[in-house]
Amino acid sequence: MSELRKILYADDEADLRRIVSMVLRKLGGFEVELCEDGAQALAAAERFAPDLILLDVMMPVMTGPEALSKLRENEATAGIPVAFITAKVRPQDLEKLKSGKRIGVLTKPFESEMLSDQVRALWEELSAEPMD
């Protein structure tokens, strides 16, 4: 298994993007690419070639689940582990989001100090899953 180095993060909330990016860069040592919506994430994913993609669920232009569907259709991005970041914590919502291979969920709000460790642990779990 390779090492987690590059993370693509899509969220329409600028303040949250800034905080998450700062935490992942400074505490986690990751290279982070930021996007404002799912459509930008699709364009950036092939160019940036992240090890992990973090998608907010509710975004304008293209939601996280819509972006995931498109990512899985593209041969270049189909195998990249994806984690949704969401405030939806009802069990049925979480199960629906996690249905599929290499898909995880991180719930908002989260502890900034622990985010890098949570992301790394989730990536290790997801990247170990076979795609088929």
DSSP file (Angstrom, degrees, kcal/mol; ACC not computed):
  #  RESIDUE AA STRUCTURE BP1 BP2  ACC     N-H-->O    O-->H-N    N-H-->O    O-->H-N    TCO  KAPPA ALPHA  PHI   PSI    X-CA   Y-CA   Z-CA
    1    1 A M              0   0    0      0, 0.0   127,-0.0     0, 0.0   123,-0.0   0.000 360.0 360.0 360.0 136.8    0.0    0.0    0.0
    2    2 A S        -     0   0    0      1,-0.1     2,-0.3   125,-0.1   125,-0.0  -0.174 360.0 -93.2 -78.6 178.4    1.3    3.5   -0.9
    3    3 A E        -     0   0    0      1,-0.0     2,-0.6    -2,-0.0    -1,-0.1  -0.718  32.7-113.1 -97.1 144.7    1.4    6.4    1.5
    4    4 A L        +     0   0    0     -2,-0.3     3,-0.1     1,-0.2   116,-0.0  -0.670  58.8 137.4 -75.7 116.1   -1.3    9.0    1.8
    5    5 A R        +     0   0    0     -2,-0.6    26,-2.9     1,-0.3     2,-0.5   0.636  53.5  53.2-126.4 -40.0    0.2   12.3    0.5
    6    6 A K  E     -a   31   0A   0     24,-0.2    45,-2.5    43,-0.1    46,-1.4  -0.902  56.8-177.4-116.4 127.4   -2.3   14.1   -1.7
    7    7 A I  E     -ab  32  52A   0     24,-2.8    26,-2.4    -2,-0.5     2,-0.5  -0.978  13.8-155.8-125.0 130.9   -5.9   15.0   -0.8
    8    8 A L  E     -ab  33  53A   0     44,-2.3    46,-3.4    -2,-0.4     2,-0.5  -0.916  17.1-169.0-100.5 128.0   -8.5   16.7   -2.9
    9    9 A Y  E     -ab  34  54A   0     24,-3.0    26,-2.3    -2,-0.5     2,-0.5  -0.971   7.1-172.4-126.8 121.1  -11.1   18.4   -0.8
   10   10 A A  E     +ab  35  55A   0     44,-2.7    46,-2.3    -2,-0.5     2,-0.3  -0.952  21.7 141.6-115.2 123.5  -14.4   19.8   -2.2
   11   11 A D        -     0   0    0     24,-2.2    48,-0.1    -2,-0.5     6,-0.1  -0.952  44.5-142.7-157.7 138.2  -16.7   21.9   -0.1
   12   12 A D  S    S+     0   0    0     46,-0.3     2,-0.8    -2,-0.3    24,-0.1   0.585  81.0  91.0 -81.8  -8.6  -18.8   25.0   -0.9
   13   13 A E     >  -     0   0    0      1,-0.2     4,-2.5     2,-0.0     5,-0.2  -0.786  62.4-162.1 -91.0 108.6  -18.1   26.6    2.5
   14   14 A A  H  > S+     0   0    0     -2,-0.8     4,-2.4     1,-0.2    -1,-0.2   0.875  87.9  51.9 -58.4 -42.3  -15.0   28.7    2.1
   15   15 A D  H  > S+     0   0    0      1,-0.2     4,-2.3     2,-0.2    -1,-0.2   0.910 111.5  46.6 -63.4 -41.7  -14.3   29.0    5.8
   16   16 A L  H  > S+     0   0    0      2,-0.2     4,-3.0     1,-0.2     5,-0.3   0.905 110.8  52.5 -67.0 -41.3  -14.4   25.2    6.3
   17   17 A R  H  X S+     0   0    0     -4,-2.5     4,-2.5     1,-0.2     5,-0.2   0.928 111.2  48.0 -57.1 -44.9  -12.2   24.7    3.2
   18   18 A R  H  X S+     0   0    0     -4,-2.4     4,-2.4     2,-0.2    -2,-0.2   0.928 114.8  44.1 -63.9 -46.3   -9.7   27.1    4.7
   19   19 A I  H  X S+     0   0    0     -4,-2.3     4,-2.6     2,-0.2     5,-0.2   0.947 115.8  46.0 -64.9 -49.9   -9.7   25.4    8.1
   20   20 A V  H  X S+     0   0    0     -4,-3.0     4,-2.8     1,-0.2     5,-0.2   0.917 113.8  49.8 -61.2 -43.5   -9.6   21.8    6.8
   21   21 A S  H  X S+     0   0    0     -4,-2.5     4,-2.5    -5,-0.3     5,-0.3   0.934 111.5  48.0 -60.3 -46.9   -6.8   22.7    4.4
   22   22 A M  H  X S+     0   0    0     -4,-2.4     4,-2.9    -5,-0.2     5,-0.4   0.921 114.1  46.7 -60.9 -45.1   -4.7   24.4    7.0
   23   23 A V  H  X>S+     0   0    0     -4,-2.6     4,-2.1     1,-0.2     5,-1.2   0.938 114.3  46.4 -63.5 -47.5   -5.2   21.4    9.5
   24   24 A L  H  <5S+     0   0    0     -4,-2.8     6,-2.3    -5,-0.2     5,-0.3   0.874 118.6  42.2 -65.6 -36.7   -4.4   18.8    6.8
   25   25 A R  H  X5S+     0   0    0     -4,-2.5     4,-0.8    -5,-0.2    -2,-0.2   0.955 124.1  32.9 -73.0 -51.4   -1.3   20.7    5.6
   26   26 A K  H  <5S+     0   0    0     -4,-2.9    -3,-0.2    -5,-0.3    -2,-0.2   0.928 132.1  27.2 -77.1 -46.3    0.2   21.8    8.9
   27   27 A L  T  <5S+     0   0    0     -4,-2.1    -3,-0.2    -5,-0.4    -1,-0.1   0.838 132.5  34.2 -86.3 -34.0   -0.8   18.9   11.2
   28   28 A G  T  4<S-     0   0    0     -5,-1.2    -3,-0.2    -4,-0.2    -2,-0.2   0.683  92.9-133.6 -95.7 -19.3   -0.9   16.1    8.6
   29   29 A G     <  +     0   0    0     -4,-0.8    -4,-0.2    -5,-0.3     2,-0.2   0.724  53.9 149.2  73.8  20.9    1.8   17.2    6.2
   30   30 A F        -     0   0    0     -6,-2.3     2,-0.5    -9,-0.1    -1,-0.2  -0.511  52.9-123.6 -88.7 154.7   -0.5   16.6    3.2
   31   31 A E  E     -a    6   0A   0    -26,-2.9   -24,-2.8    -2,-0.2     2,-0.4  -0.873  37.8-162.2 -89.2 127.0   -0.6   18.3   -0.1
   32   32 A V  E     -a    7   0A   0     -2,-0.5     2,-0.5   -26,-0.2   -24,-0.2  -0.952  17.8-164.7-124.0 131.5   -4.2   19.6   -0.5
   33   33 A E  E     -a    8   0A   0    -26,-2.4   -24,-3.0    -2,-0.4     2,-0.3  -0.952  19.3-149.0-109.1 130.7   -6.1   20.7   -3.6
   34   34 A L  E     +a    9   0A   0     -2,-0.5     2,-0.3   -26,-0.2   -24,-0.2  -0.808  16.2 179.7-107.6 143.1   -9.3   22.7   -2.9
   35   35 A C  E     -a   10   0A   0    -26,-2.3   -24,-2.2    -2,-0.3     3,-0.1  -0.972  25.9-144.6-137.0 151.5  -12.5   22.8   -4.9
   36   36 A E  S    S+     0   0    0     -2,-0.3     2,-0.3   -26,-0.2   -26,-0.1   0.631  80.1   2.2 -90.9 -16.1  -15.8   24.7   -4.4
   37   37 A D  S  > S-     0   0    0     22,-0.1     4,-1.9   -26,-0.1    26,-0.1  -0.953  81.6 -88.7-159.8 175.5  -18.1   22.0   -5.8
   38   38 A G  H  > S+     0   0    0     24,-1.8     4,-2.0    22,-0.5     5,-0.1   0.832 119.4  57.1 -64.0 -34.5  -18.3   18.6   -7.3
   39   39 A A  H  > S+     0   0    0      2,-0.2     4,-1.8     1,-0.2    -1,-0.2   0.918 108.5  46.6 -64.7 -43.2  -17.8   19.8  -10.9
   40   40 A Q  H  > S+     0   0    0      1,-0.2     4,-2.6     2,-0.2    -1,-0.2   0.888 109.3  56.1 -63.9 -37.8  -14.5   21.4   -9.9
   41   41 A A  H  X S+     0   0    0     -4,-1.9     4,-2.5     1,-0.2    -2,-0.2   0.892 104.7  52.2 -62.1 -39.8  -13.5   18.2   -8.1
   42   42 A L  H  X S+     0   0    0     -4,-2.0     4,-1.0     2,-0.2    -1,-0.2   0.935 112.2  45.0 -60.9 -46.2  -14.0   16.2  -11.2
   43   43 A A  H  X S+     0   0    0     -4,-1.8     4,-1.0     1,-0.2    -2,-0.2   0.901 117.6  44.2 -64.5 -41.3  -11.8   18.4  -13.2
   44   44 A A  H  X S+     0   0    0     -4,-2.6     4,-3.5     1,-0.2     5,-0.4   0.821 101.2  68.4 -74.9 -31.1   -9.1   18.6  -10.5
   45   45 A A  H  X S+     0   0    0     -4,-2.5     4,-1.8     1,-0.2    -1,-0.2   0.893 102.8  42.7 -59.9 -43.6   -9.1   14.8   -9.7
   46   46 A E  H  < S+     0   0    0     -4,-1.0    -1,-0.2     2,-0.2    -2,-0.2   0.904 120.8  41.9 -70.7 -39.8   -7.6   13.7  -13.0
   47   47 A R  H  < S+     0   0    0     -4,-1.0    -2,-0.2     1,-0.2    -1,-0.2   0.921 121.9  38.3 -71.6 -45.8   -5.0   16.5  -13.1
   48   48 A F  H  < S-     0   0    0     -4,-3.5    -3,-0.2    -5,-0.1    -2,-0.2   0.750  88.3-152.3 -80.4 -27.0   -4.1   16.4   -9.4
   49   49 A A     <  -     0   0    0     -4,-1.8    -3,-0.1    -5,-0.4   -43,-0.1   0.958  21.4-162.0  51.0  62.4   -4.2   12.6   -9.0
   50   50 A P        -     0   0    0      0, 0.0   -43,-0.2     0, 0.0     3,-0.1  -0.273  27.0-139.4 -72.7 159.5   -5.0   12.5   -5.3
   51   51 A D  S    S+     0   0    0    -45,-2.5     2,-0.3     1,-0.3   -44,-0.2   0.714  92.4  17.1 -83.0 -24.7   -4.6    9.6   -3.0
   52   52 A L  E     -b    7   0A   0    -46,-1.4   -44,-2.3    28,-0.1     2,-0.5  -0.994  67.5-150.0-148.5 143.1   -7.9   10.4   -1.3
   53   53 A I  E     -bc   8  82A   0     28,-2.1    30,-2.8    -2,-0.3     2,-0.5  -0.976   7.3-162.2-117.7 127.6  -10.9   12.6   -2.2
   54   54 A L  E     -bc   9  83A   0    -46,-3.4   -44,-2.7    -2,-0.5     2,-0.4  -0.945  13.9-173.3-107.2 124.3  -13.0   14.3    0.4
   55   55 A L  E     -bc  10  84A   0     28,-2.5    30,-2.8    -2,-0.5   -44,-0.2  -0.970  22.7-135.7-124.2 128.0  -16.4   15.5   -0.8
   56   56 A D  E     - c   0  85A   0    -46,-2.3     8,-0.3    -2,-0.4    30,-0.2  -0.518  21.5-137.0 -67.4 148.3  -19.0   17.6    1.0
   57   57 A V  S    S+     0   0    0     28,-1.3     7,-2.1     1,-0.2     2,-0.8   0.957  88.2  48.4 -75.6 -51.2  -22.4   16.0    0.4
   58   58 A M  S    S+     0   0    0      5,-0.2   -46,-0.3     6,-0.1    -1,-0.2  -0.816  72.6 141.4 -99.8 107.5  -24.5   19.1   -0.2
   59   59 A M        -     0   0    0     -2,-0.8   -22,-0.1    -3,-0.1   -23,-0.0  -0.974  48.3-109.3-138.7 151.9  -22.8   21.5   -2.7
   60   60 A P  S    S+     0   0    0      0, 0.0     2,-3.0     0, 0.0   -22,-0.5  -0.257  97.3  21.2 -72.4 170.9  -24.2   23.7   -5.6
   61   61 A V  S    S+     0   0    0    -24,-0.1     2,-0.3   -23,-0.1   -24,-0.1  -0.338 138.6   9.4  69.0 -61.2  -23.5   22.8   -9.2
   62   62 A M  S    S-     0   0    0     -2,-3.0   -24,-1.8     4,-0.0   -23,-0.2  -0.940  78.5-135.2-149.9 124.0  -22.8   19.1   -8.4
   63   63 A T     >  -     0   0    0     -2,-0.3     4,-2.5   -26,-0.1    -5,-0.2  -0.192  31.3-103.8 -71.4 167.6  -23.4   17.4   -5.1
   64   64 A G  H  > S+     0   0    0     -7,-2.1     4,-2.7    -8,-0.3     5,-0.2   0.936 121.7  48.7 -58.0 -49.3  -20.9   15.0   -3.5
   65   65 A P  H  > S+     0   0    0      0, 0.0     4,-2.0     0, 0.0    -1,-0.2   0.881 111.8  50.1 -61.2 -36.8  -22.8   11.9   -4.5
   66   66 A E  H  > S+     0   0    0      2,-0.2     4,-1.8     1,-0.2    -2,-0.2   0.914 111.4  48.7 -65.0 -41.9  -23.2   13.1   -8.1
   67   67 A A  H  X S+     0   0    0     -4,-2.5     4,-2.8     1,-0.2    -1,-0.2   0.912 108.7  53.8 -63.8 -41.9  -19.5   13.8   -8.2
   68   68 A L  H  X S+     0   0    0     -4,-2.7     4,-2.4     1,-0.2    -1,-0.2   0.921 106.1  52.8 -58.4 -44.1  -18.7   10.3   -6.8
   69   69 A S  H  X S+     0   0    0     -4,-2.0     4,-0.9     1,-0.2    -1,-0.2   0.916 112.4  44.5 -57.4 -44.6  -20.8    8.8   -9.6
   70   70 A K  H  X S+     0   0    0     -4,-1.8     4,-0.9     1,-0.2     3,-0.4   0.877 110.6  54.6 -69.0 -38.4  -18.9   10.6  -12.3
   71   71 A L  H >< S+     0   0    0     -4,-2.8     3,-0.7     1,-0.2     6,-0.3   0.902 107.1  51.0 -60.9 -40.5  -15.5    9.8  -10.6
   72   72 A R  H 3< S+     0   0    0     -4,-2.4    -1,-0.2     1,-0.2    -2,-0.2   0.735 105.4  56.7 -71.4 -22.1  -16.4    6.1  -10.7
   73   73 A E  H 3< S+     0   0    0     -4,-0.9     2,-0.5    -3,-0.4    -1,-0.2   0.694  93.0  81.3 -79.1 -19.5  -17.2    6.3  -14.4
   74   74 A N  S XX S-     0   0    0     -4,-0.9     4,-1.8    -3,-0.7     3,-1.1  -0.782  72.7-147.8 -94.2 122.9  -13.8    7.7  -15.3
   75   75 A E  T 34 S+     0   0    0     -2,-0.5     4,-0.4     1,-0.3    -1,-0.1   0.841  97.6  55.8 -57.2 -35.3  -11.1    5.1  -15.6
   76   76 A A  T 34 S+     0   0    0      1,-0.2    -1,-0.3     2,-0.1    -4,-0.1   0.750 122.1  25.4 -70.8 -24.3   -8.4    7.6  -14.3
   77   77 A T  T X4 S+     0   0    0     -3,-1.1     3,-1.4    -6,-0.3    -2,-0.2   0.448  91.6  99.6-118.6  -3.4  -10.3    8.3  -11.0
   78   78 A A  T 3< S+     0   0    0     -4,-1.8    -3,-0.1     1,-0.3    -2,-0.1   0.803  86.2  45.3 -58.9 -33.7  -12.5    5.2  -10.5
   79   79 A G  T 3  S+     0   0    0     -4,-0.4    -1,-0.3    -8,-0.1    -2,-0.1   0.455  81.8 114.4 -93.7  -0.3  -10.2    3.6   -7.9
   80   80 A I  S <  S-     0   0    0     -3,-1.4   -28,-0.1    -9,-0.1   -29,-0.1  -0.556  72.1-117.0 -74.1 127.7   -9.5    6.6   -5.7
   81   81 A P        -     0   0    0      0, 0.0   -28,-2.1     0, 0.0     2,-0.4  -0.371  33.0-159.1 -61.5 141.9  -10.9    6.2   -2.2
   82   82 A V  E     -cd  53 103A   0     20,-2.5    22,-2.4   -30,-0.2     2,-0.4  -0.977  11.4-169.0-128.2 137.5  -13.6    8.8   -1.4
   83   83 A A  E     -cd  54 104A   0    -30,-2.8   -28,-2.5    -2,-0.4     2,-0.3  -0.995  15.7-141.0-125.6 130.3  -14.9   10.0    1.9
   84   84 A F  E     -cd  55 105A   0     20,-2.8    22,-3.2    -2,-0.4     2,-0.6  -0.679   7.7-150.3 -83.7 141.0  -18.0   12.2    2.3
   85   85 A I  E     +cd  56 106A   0    -30,-2.8   -28,-1.3    -2,-0.3     2,-0.3  -0.971  35.4 154.5-110.0 120.3  -17.9   14.9    4.9
   86   86 A T  E     - d   0 107A   0     20,-2.1    22,-2.9    -2,-0.6   -30,-0.0  -0.980  54.0-144.4-148.6 154.2  -21.4   15.5    6.2
   87   87 A A  S    S+     0   0    0     -2,-0.3     2,-0.6    20,-0.2    20,-0.1   0.506  75.5 107.1 -91.3  -8.8  -23.4   16.8    9.1
   88   88 A K        +     0   0    0      1,-0.2    -2,-0.1     5,-0.1    20,-0.0  -0.602  37.6 163.5 -72.8 116.5  -26.0   14.1    8.3
   89   89 A V        +     0   0    0     -2,-0.6    -1,-0.2    18,-0.1    18,-0.0   0.319  24.9 124.3-121.5   7.8  -25.6   11.5   11.1
   90   90 A R    >>  -     0   0    0      1,-0.1     4,-2.3     2,-0.0     3,-0.7  -0.511  68.2-123.8 -67.0 137.4  -28.8    9.5   10.9
   91   91 A P  H 3> S+     0   0    0      0, 0.0     4,-2.5     0, 0.0     5,-0.2   0.862 110.3  52.1 -52.2 -41.2  -27.8    5.8   10.5
   92   92 A Q  H 3> S+     0   0    0      1,-0.2     4,-1.8     2,-0.2     5,-0.1   0.860 109.9  49.7 -67.0 -33.2  -29.8    5.4    7.3
   93   93 A D  H <> S+     0   0    0     -3,-0.7     4,-2.1     2,-0.2    -1,-0.2   0.924 112.0  48.0 -67.5 -44.3  -28.2    8.5    5.8
   94   94 A L  H  X S+     0   0    0     -4,-2.3     4,-2.1     1,-0.2    -2,-0.2   0.912 111.4  49.6 -63.4 -43.5  -24.7    7.2    6.6
   95   95 A E  H  < S+     0   0    0     -4,-2.5     4,-0.4    -5,-0.2    -1,-0.2   0.893 109.8  51.5 -63.9 -39.5  -25.4    3.7    5.2
   96   96 A K  H >< S+     0   0    0     -4,-1.8     3,-1.0     1,-0.2    -1,-0.2   0.919 111.2  47.7 -63.2 -42.6  -26.7    5.2    2.0
   97   97 A L  H 3< S+     0   0    0     -4,-2.1    -1,-0.2     1,-0.2    -2,-0.2   0.862 112.0  50.0 -65.6 -35.7  -23.6    7.3    1.6
   98   98 A K  T 3< S+     0   0    0     -4,-2.1     2,-0.8    -5,-0.2     5,-0.3   0.410  78.3 119.4 -86.5   3.3  -21.3    4.4    2.3
   99   99 A S    <   +     0   0    0     -3,-1.0     2,-0.2    -4,-0.4     5,-0.1  -0.583  63.2  40.4 -74.8 112.5  -22.9    2.0   -0.2
  100  100 A G  S >  S-     0   0    0     -2,-0.8     3,-0.6     3,-0.1     2,-0.2  -0.697  97.1 -54.7 135.8 171.7  -20.2    1.1   -2.6
  101  101 A K  T 3  S+     0   0    0      1,-0.2     3,-0.1    -2,-0.2    30,-0.1  -0.570 112.0   4.7 -84.8 142.6  -16.5    0.3   -2.7
  102  102 A R  T 3  S+     0   0    0     -2,-0.2   -20,-2.5     1,-0.2     2,-0.4   0.867  93.6 132.9  55.7  44.0  -13.9    2.5   -1.2
  103  103 A I  E <   +d   82   0A   0     -3,-0.6     2,-0.2    -5,-0.3   -20,-0.2  -0.992  25.6 167.4-127.8 128.7  -16.4    5.0    0.2
  104  104 A G  E     -d   83   0A   0    -22,-2.4   -20,-2.8    -2,-0.4     2,-0.4  -0.754  23.1-132.0-129.9 178.4  -16.3    6.3    3.8
  105  105 A V  E     -d   84   0A   0    -22,-0.3     2,-0.4    -2,-0.2   -20,-0.2  -0.999   9.4-169.6-138.7 134.1  -17.8    9.1    5.8
  106  106 A L  E     -d   85   0A   0    -22,-3.2   -20,-2.1    -2,-0.4     2,-0.3  -0.987  25.6-137.6-115.4 131.9  -16.4   11.7    8.2
  107  107 A T  E     -d   86   0A   0     -2,-0.4   -20,-0.2   -22,-0.2   -18,-0.1  -0.717  22.7 -99.2 -98.4 142.2  -19.1   13.6   10.2
  108  108 A K  S    S+     0   0    0    -22,-2.9     2,-0.1    -2,-0.3     3,-0.0  -0.681  95.4  46.9 -90.7 151.9  -19.2   17.3   10.9
  109  109 A P  S    S+     0   0    0      0, 0.0     2,-0.3     0, 0.0    -2,-0.1   0.720  78.2 173.4 -74.4 159.7  -18.4   18.9   13.2
  110  110 A F        -     0   0    0     -2,-0.1     2,-0.6    -4,-0.1    -2,-0.1  -0.888  39.5-100.3-129.1 161.0  -15.0   17.3   13.8
  111  111 A E    >>  -     0   0    0     -2,-0.3     3,-1.1     1,-0.2     4,-1.0  -0.718  27.3-147.4 -81.4 119.0  -12.1   18.1   16.1
  112  112 A S  H >> S+     0   0    0     -2,-0.6     3,-0.8     1,-0.3     4,-0.5   0.882  96.0  55.7 -54.9 -42.6   -9.5   19.9   14.1
  113  113 A E  H 34 S+     0   0    0      1,-0.2     4,-0.3     2,-0.1    -1,-0.3   0.769 113.9  40.7 -63.9 -24.9   -6.6   18.4   16.1
  114  114 A M  H <> S+     0   0    0     -3,-1.1     4,-2.5     1,-0.1    -1,-0.2   0.535  89.2  92.0-100.1  -8.0   -7.8   14.9   15.3
  115  115 A L  H <X S+     0   0    0     -4,-1.0     4,-3.0    -3,-0.8     5,-0.2   0.897  84.2  50.9 -59.5 -46.0   -8.8   15.4   11.7
  116  116 A S  H  X S+     0   0    0     -4,-0.5     4,-2.5     1,-0.2    -1,-0.2   0.913 113.2  46.1 -59.4 -43.1   -5.5   14.4   10.1
  117  117 A D  H  > S+     0   0    0     -4,-0.3     4,-2.5     2,-0.2    -1,-0.2   0.899 113.2  49.7 -66.4 -40.1   -5.4   11.1   12.1
  118  118 A Q  H  X S+     0   0    0     -4,-2.5     4,-2.5     2,-0.2    -2,-0.2   0.920 112.5  47.4 -63.9 -43.4   -9.0   10.4   11.3
  119  119 A V  H  X S+     0   0    0     -4,-3.0     4,-2.6    -5,-0.2    -2,-0.2   0.922 112.6  49.0 -64.2 -44.5   -8.4   11.0    7.6
  120  120 A R  H  X S+     0   0    0     -4,-2.5     4,-2.3    -5,-0.2    -2,-0.2   0.920 112.8  47.4 -62.6 -44.2   -5.3    8.8    7.6
  121  121 A A  H  X S+     0   0    0     -4,-2.5     4,-2.0     2,-0.2    -2,-0.2   0.906 113.2  48.3 -64.5 -42.0   -7.1    6.0    9.4
  122  122 A L  H  X S+     0   0    0     -4,-2.5     4,-2.8     2,-0.2     5,-0.2   0.915 110.7  51.2 -64.5 -42.5  -10.1    6.2    7.0
  123  123 A W  H  X S+     0   0    0     -4,-2.6     4,-3.2     1,-0.2     5,-0.3   0.912 108.5  51.4 -61.3 -43.1   -7.8    6.2    4.0
  124  124 A E  H  X S+     0   0    0     -4,-2.3     4,-0.9     1,-0.2    -1,-0.2   0.908 113.1  45.9 -60.9 -40.9   -5.9    3.1    5.2
  125  125 A E  H  < S+     0   0    0     -4,-2.0     4,-0.5     2,-0.2     3,-0.3   0.935 117.8  41.9 -65.6 -47.5   -9.3    1.3    5.7
  126  126 A L  H >< S+     0   0    0     -4,-2.8     3,-1.2     1,-0.2    -2,-0.2   0.891 110.7  54.2 -70.7 -40.3  -10.6    2.4    2.3
  127  127 A S  H 3< S+     0   0    0     -4,-3.2    -1,-0.2     1,-0.3    -2,-0.2   0.721 102.5  59.6 -70.7 -18.0   -7.5    1.8    0.3
  128  128 A A  T 3< S+     0   0    0     -4,-0.9    -1,-0.3    -3,-0.3    -2,-0.2   0.664  86.5  96.1 -79.8 -17.0   -7.3   -1.8    1.6
  129  129 A E  S <  S-     0   0    0     -3,-1.2     2,-0.1    -4,-0.5   -28,-0.0  -0.536  80.2-121.1 -75.0 136.9  -10.7   -2.6    0.0
  130  130 A P        -     0   0    0      0, 0.0   -28,-0.2     0, 0.0    -1,-0.1  -0.465  13.5-134.3 -71.6 151.1  -10.7   -4.2   -3.4
  131  131 A M              0   0    0      1,-0.2   -30,-0.2    -2,-0.1    -2,-0.0   0.817 360.0 360.0 -77.1 -30.9  -12.5   -2.3   -6.1
  132  132 A D              0   0    0    -31,-0.0    -1,-0.2    -3,-0.0    -3,-0.0   0.482 360.0 360.0 -95.0 360.0  -14.4   -5.2   -7.6
